[in-house]
């Protein structure tokens, strides 16, 4: 009997210990991290759903070495898993902040999460001299570090091909080819090129393949990366006096709904903004921090561009942060990204594209390292690194690439067949004479287990009056639903080269355009079969209860909604290209059992779910694994 009681007691103790054994899988800032912002937000995530009743302000204690005790507000993110902590006041420059997370947070399953403690340091404030030095650099260089109005750049004008160029309804556009391209409208922005800056009128717009205007907006700064985002809204970068300040969001009538900003005192860069139907938003961010690079051949106070990836939930809470300086060193830069004792700034990494992959992790491209990496969005660790021609580190073997690898790449993303598509700028194909370089879209089969990258497709534009199609920075490549590929050539190295082209499956040019002002360019060129519809911002208040479970799933999905007055309901599933891959309409009964959608016929990956019933519209995400 005593033995039985002892065994029961031991079992209970083990059970209680197990209930109290939960830990955090992700904490930000990282322990002992440096160069944090004064208004840093803190993030705690266990991985399981958190009991909202356990999230109280007293769970976290903040103490600054200069500020003393700092109160903070703790809230549970809309994802139900992440605790977001916002300090009541900014921390002081150069202080160290100690964090104590008290015992008592618990999961919905009843597990008590162990407390923890960590510290981080706030950066020093730049001196006036450093601020002026950085501002002078930003005023005289474009986003990729090219000197504005440098007479050595784009000095050769390439005459237009000897074909009939059609002047269009848009007075700044020339269409050279329009031969049965894929359906869709072209989304572009119009930037003033680096040499010379002759264009006072720039902006962004939408055109038909024949050049007719659908929408055109002139602007002194807005419009870079103008396109239809994943949530169905139009988004673009806002710039004021050349400084990136926020992302503007437009509805289908081109009305500006809002300007979205990052958190932690940061602002988005032009390169990538991913806005999803559930309200989550991802940003690429540039952050210049003064660093001592004297040990690496630089100065003792050189502004360095730190690349951030930041995710916000539907309420604007920060739920994920990743920083390049915590995983790379300045010596990881490609050989042409030079650091000297007299360098006024240094940009060794240069994040230029992000893609939320099928497994929910992030594929990110770093131009100035010639490197593509996959980042675990659960804990921030790097899952793999794929290096190009100038990369100092590479875990992959690249085969059948016509150049032996990529260099200074842009717009790296997965396409519908599961392959990786990128725009390879090709800067290091011949670093001595860039007249030999060719910019090419390339498609690879990436084996993430055996670490191989097999190039299965690429395209080389024919020479234009004896010059290769080469663009040293920016560019895009998008595979269209009919198999065609639309290419944005960024900022061509020579004036007069095409700004964008569409090729068919046989690599024939079926559409091509150029800005009349040969110094203008578009950061990317998008083509979308865009049918404007009422978006998420127009969902009626009080009827937004949409549950998708399990999520992730194996293709069998339960959908629960609460819509008081509706007779029919339509479920629509779209892939990341915006194509409808599933739709079903059925009778709707309020408070009926959840609907079951059989999506097992779809490939693994990320999908957008839209639900409509009368004038009620809702949207969410579906992850099939």
N, C-alpha and C positions, 0 to 999 in steps of 0.2 A: 504493500500500500504506500509506504513512504517512497519507494522507488518510483511508483506511478506519479505521485504528487511532485517529486523532484523533476521528472521528465516534463510534466505539464508546466511547471514553473520555468524550466529552461526554455521550453518552446515559446512561452509568453514573452520571456526576456528577449529572445531572438526576434520575435515578431515586432516588439516595441523598438528594438534597435534598428530593424529594417525600416520601420515607419519613420525613424529619425535620421536615416542615412542619406537622404537625398542631398545632392550638391548642385552648385551652379556649373553649367557647361559653358557659359559665356558671361564674361564680366568686362565692362568698359567704363573707365580706362583700364588698360592692362596694368598689372602691378609694376611699380617703379617706372612707368612711362614718363617721358619728358615732352616738352614743347606743346603741352595741351593749351587750349584756349581758356581765357579767364572765365567765360560763361559756359564751360563744359557741362554737358548733361551726362548723367551716369546711367548705365544699363545693366540689369541683372536678368539672366535667363537660366532656368533650370532644364527646360526641354519639355516638361509636362505642363498641362494646363494648371494655372494657379487659382487658388480659392481667392476671389476678389475681397472677401471679408478680412483676409489676413494681411492685405496690403494697406498698411497704415504708415503715417509719417515717422513714427517713432522706431520703425524698423531700421532706419539708417541714420548714422551720426557722422557729420562732416566737421573736420577741424583743420583750419588753415594755419600755417606757421606764422602768418601775418594777420589774417582775418579773424582768427579765433574760431569759436563755434559758429557754424553757418547752418541755418535751418533749411529744410528742403521739403518739397512736395513729392510724394510717391503715388503713382497711379499705375493701374494695370492697363497694358496696351490693348488695342482692339483685337490683337491676335490671341488674347487670353493666356499668353505664355510669358510675356516680357514685362518686367517691372521697370518703369521709367521714372527716373529721379531728377527733378529740376531744382537746383539750388535757388534760394530766395534772392541771392545777390551774387554778382560776379566775384570771382576770386581775384586776388592781387597778383600782379606780375611777379615772377620769380619765387613765389611761395610754393611750399610743399603741402599737399592736402592729404590728410589721413582719413581713411574711410573705415567705419566699422558697421558691418551688417549684422544686426542682432538676430538671435534665434527667434523663430516664430512664423516666418513665411511658410505656407504649406500648399501642397498641391490639392487638386480637387479629389484625388484618391486618398487623401488623408496623410500623406507623407510630410513630415516636418523637414524643412530645408535647413541644413546646418548654416550657422552664421559664418562670416568670413571677414577678413580685414585686408586692406591693401592701401597703397599710397601712389600718388602721381604728382608731377611737378608742372607748374605753369611756366610758359615761355617768358623770356624777357621781352620788354617792349623795344621795338626798333628805335634807334636814335633818329633824330631829324635828318641827319646826313644819309642814313640807310634808307629812310622813307623816300627822300628825294631821289636817291640813286635808283631805287626800284621804280618809282613813278616815271622817271626819265626813260628807263628801259621799256616800260609798258606803253609809253606814249610813242616810242619810236620803233617798236617791233610788233609784228602780228602775233597771233596766239601760238604759232609754231616756232617763234623765235627768229623769223626772217626780218631783216632790217627794212622798214618802210622807206620807199623812194631810193633804195640802193641802186645806183646806175649799173652795177654789175649783175643785177638780177633781171631776168626777162628782157635783156637788152636787144635780142633779135626778134623781129616781127616776122611771123610766118604768114605769108599771104593765104587767103582763103582758097580752098580747092576750086578747080575750074569746073564748077557745076552751078546750076541755077539755084541761088539761095532765095528763099521766099521771105520777104518782109511780112510780118504778121500783124495781127491786131495789137499785140504788145510791141511798142516801137523799139524796144531794146533787144529783141530776139530775132535771130536768123535761124530758119529751119533748113538744113541741107539735105536731109533724107527723111521721107515719111512714106514708107512702103509697107503697109499692112502691119503696123506694130501691134503689140498686145493691147487689149482693152485697158482703160484706166486713164487717170489724169496725172500730170506731172506736177510735183510739189518741189519748189526751189526757193532759195534765197539769193539775193544779189549783193555780194560784197565788193568793195573796192579793192583791187589788187594792190600788191606791194610796190609795183614799179610801173609808171608813176601813179600816184593817187589822183586820177583825173575826174572821178565820178562823184559829184555832190549828191546825186539822186541814186540811192540804193533802196533795198527793201526786200519784200518776199511775196510769193504768189502761187497761183495754181493756173496751169494752162492745159488745153487740149493738145493732142499730138500734132495738130496742124498749126499750133502757136496761138490759137484764139484764146483770149483771156477768159478765165473763169472767175478769178479774183486776183487783184493786184493792190498791194499796199506799199507806198513809199515810206521810208523811215530813215532817220539818221543813225539808228543803232539797232532797232528791233529786227528779229526775223531769222537769225542763224539757226539752222537745224529745224526749219519749219516742216512739220509733217503731222499725219494723223497718229496720235499715240495709241497705246494699247487700250486705253479707256474710251476711245472713240472721239476724243476731243483733239482739236488742233493745238499744238504747243510749239513754242519757239523761245529762244533766248532773248532777254531784254538787256540792252547795254545803254548806259548813260555815260557820256564822255569817254567812251572806250572801255568802261569798266563793266564786267558782268555783274548784274544786280539781282536777277530773278528769272523765272520762267513764266511767260504769259500764256494764259489758257483762253482759247476762243471757242465759241459754239459754232454750230453749223451755219449761222447767219453772220459769222465773223465778228460777233460782238465779244469784246474782252470781258470775260467773267471774273478773272482774278489774276493776281501776280503771286506766284508761289515762291517761297524762299526756303533755303535750308535752315538747319538749326545750328547751335553752337557758335553763332557769329560768323558763319561761313556763307559763301554765295556760290551758286552752281557755275561750272564752266560750260562752254558751248557743246561739249563733245557728246554727252549722253544724258538723257532724262527719260526714265521708264515709269510711266504712270499707268497703274492697273485699275481694273473695274472695282476692286474691293477698297480702293482709296489709298493703298500703299504707293509710295513713290521712292524711286531710287535716283540718286544724283552722282554725277562725277564732279569733283571739286578740286580746284587749285588753291594752294595756300602757301604763300611765300614766307619763309622763316629764316632769320639770320642764323648762320651756322659757322663754326670754325672749321674750315677746310684746309688749314695750313699743312696738316699731315698728309693731305692728298694732292698737294701741288697748287691749292687755291689760296685765297686770302683768309684772314682770321675772322672776318665778319661778312660772309657772302650770302645774300638772299638765295635760298634753295626752294625750288617748287616741290612741296609735298603734295602727293595725290591722295585724295580721300574718296572713299565710297561711303555714302550715307543713305540709310533707309529710314523713311518716316512712315508711321501708321496712318490710318484714316483721320486721326485727330491731330496729326502733326507732331506726335511724340517720336523721339529718336529711338529706333529699336535695333539698329545695326550700324557699326562704324568700322571701317578698315582704313589703315594708313600705310602708304608705301614705305615710309622711313622705318617702320617697325619690322619690315620683312626684307628690305633690300638695302644696299649701301650705295654711296655715290660712285663707287668704282664699278658698279654694274652697268654703267652707261656704255653704249656702243662706241667704237673707236673714233667716230667722227664727231661725237658730242664732247668737245674738248673743255677741259678745266685748266685755267691758267691762273697765275698769281694776280693778274690784272682783271680777271673776270668780274664783271659787275653783278652778274646773276649766274645761276646754274640750274639747269633743268635735266637731271639725269634719268628720269623715269618716264614722265609724260603719258599719263593715262588718256587714251583717246577713243575707246569704245568699251561698252559693257553689254553682255547678253545674259539674261537669266535662263539658264539651261534647263533641259527637260527634267533633271533631277532636283531642281530648285537651287542649284549652286551657280556661281557667277563666272562666266568666261570674260576675262578682261585683257585688253591689248595695251601694251606699254611701248609706244613708238620708239622712244629714245634708248630702249634696251634691246630692240628687235626681239621682243619676247611676248608670248601669249601665256597667261596663267589661268588656272582654275582655282577659285577661292570658295572654301566651304562657308556658306552663309549662316551656318549654325554656330560655328565657333571661330571663324576667321582664318583658320589654317589654310596654307596653300596645298592643294591636292596634287597638282603637277605643273611643270614649267616646260613650255615648248619654245625653243630658241631658234632664231633665224640666223642670217649670215653674220651679223655683228654681235650676237649675244655672247656674254661671258659664261653662260650656264645653259645647259640644255639636257633634258631627260628623254628626248625623242630622237628617233632616226627618221629623217625625211627622205622619201624616195620619189623618183620620177618628176621632180621639180625641174623645170627647164633652166633655172638659175642656181640650183643647188639649195635653195631656201628663199625665204622672204626677207625683206628689210624695210624698216620704217612703215610697217603695215598699218592699215586703217580698217574699221568696220568689220570686225571679226564676229561671225555669228553662225549659228546652226540653221540649216535650211530644212525643208520638208522631208527630204530623203534621208536625213540624219547626218549628212556630211557637213563639213565646215567650209563656209565661203568667206573670203576676205578680199580686200583691195590691197594688193602688194605694190607699194610705191616704187620699190626697187632701187633705193638710193645707193646701196652698197654693192650693186651688181658690178659697177666699175667706179670705185670711189675716186679714181684719178681723173677720169674724163666722163662727166655725167651725160655727155651727148650719146654715149653708148647704152645708157640705162633705158629700160622700158617699164612702164607702169602697167600692171596686168591684174585683172580679177583672177583668183585661183580657187579651186575647189579641192578639198582634201578629205580622204577617209581617215578619220582619227581613231586609232585603237588605243583607248585609255588604259587598257590592262597591260598590253605588251609594249606600249609607248612607241608606236610607229605612226607616221603621217605620210600617206601615199597621195601624191597629187594626181588626180584623175581627170582634171579639166583645167584649162586656162585659156585666156584670150589675149592676143597681141594685136593692137590696132595697127593698120597699115601706116607706113610713114606718110607724113603730110609735107609735101614739097621737100623731101629729103631729111626731115626731122622725125625722130622717134617720138611717140606719145609718152612723155615723161612728166610726171608731176611730183615734186619733191615733198609736198605735204598736202594733207587732206585727201578726200576721195571716198567713194562708196561703191558697193556692188550688191544688187538685190536680184534674187531669182524670182521670176514672175510665175503665176499659176500655170501658164501655157508652156513653160520651159525656157522662155526668153530670159535674157539678163539685161537689166538696165544698169548702166555704169555712170557714176559721177566722177569726173576727172579732177575735182578739186581745183587747186591753183596750178595750172600748167606751167612748166618751166620756161616756155617760150610764148610770147603773146601771139594770139591768133589760132592756137590749137583748139580743138573742140572742148566744150565744157561738159557735154554729156552725150551718151550714145546708148542705143538699145540694139542688141544682137539676137538673132534667132538661134535655134538649136544647131544650125549648121554654120554658125559664126558669121552670118551675113549681117551687115549693118542695115537695119530696117528703120531706124530713126536716129537722127543726130541733130544737135543744135549747138549754137554758140551765141554768146552775148555780143551785140554789135560793138560795144566798148570792149576791146580785147583785154583790158586790164581787169575786167570783172570776173567773178567766179562764184560758184555755189559750193558751200561746205559739203553737202551731200545732195544727191538728186534721188527723189522718191517717185514711185509710180504706184497708185492705189486705185482700185475700183471703189471709189468712195461714195456711199449713199448716206448722206447726212440724216441722222435720226435723233430723236430726243435722247439726251444723255442722262447720266447718273444724277447730275445736279437737279434734274427736274422730277426726281422721284417724290411722290407725295409723302409728306411727313406722317409718321405713325404707321406706315405700311411697308417699312423697309426690312421686315424680318425675313431674311432669306438664309436658310441653313443648308449647307452642302456637307454630306458626311457619307462614308469616311472620306477624309481628304488629307493626304494623298490616298489613292485607291487603286484597285486593279481593273478599273473600267466599269464596275457596277456601282452606280452612284445613287444615293438617296437625296431627294430635294424636298424640303419642307418650306412652305410659304404661308403667310397669314394675310389674305386679301379679303376684306369683309364683303365686297360686292363685285363679283366677277362671274361670268358664265363659262368663258373659255380661257385657257392659259396656254401660252406657247413657250417651249423651251428651245433655245437656239445655242449651239456650241460652235465657236469659231477657233481656228488655229491662229498662230502668231502672225500669219500673213493677212489675217482678216477674212479668210475664206470660211464660208459656212460648211461645216463637216457633219452636222447633225441638226435636225429640227423635228419637233413633234408638237402637235396641237391636240388638246383634249378638253373634255368638260372639266370644270373646276367646282369643287364643293368645299366651302369654308370649313376648316378644322378637320378635313378628311385626312386619311393616312398619307405619309410621304410618298411622292412619286418616285418611281425607280426608272433611271435611265440606263440603258445597256450601251456603254461606250467601248465595249471590249474590241470592237472592230477598228478602233483608232490606235495609232502607234503611241508608244509611251511619250509623255511630254506634258507641256503646259498648255492649257486651253482657257478660253474665256466663255463663261456661261452668261447668257442673257435670258431673262424671264420677263414676259410681258403679258398683262391681263387688262384689257381695256386701256385706260390711260395711266395705268401703273406700270412702271418699268424698273427692273432691278438687275444687278449684275454681280458676278463673283468670279472666282478663279477655280479651276479644276486641275488637279495634278494626277496624271495616270502614271503609275510606276509598275 
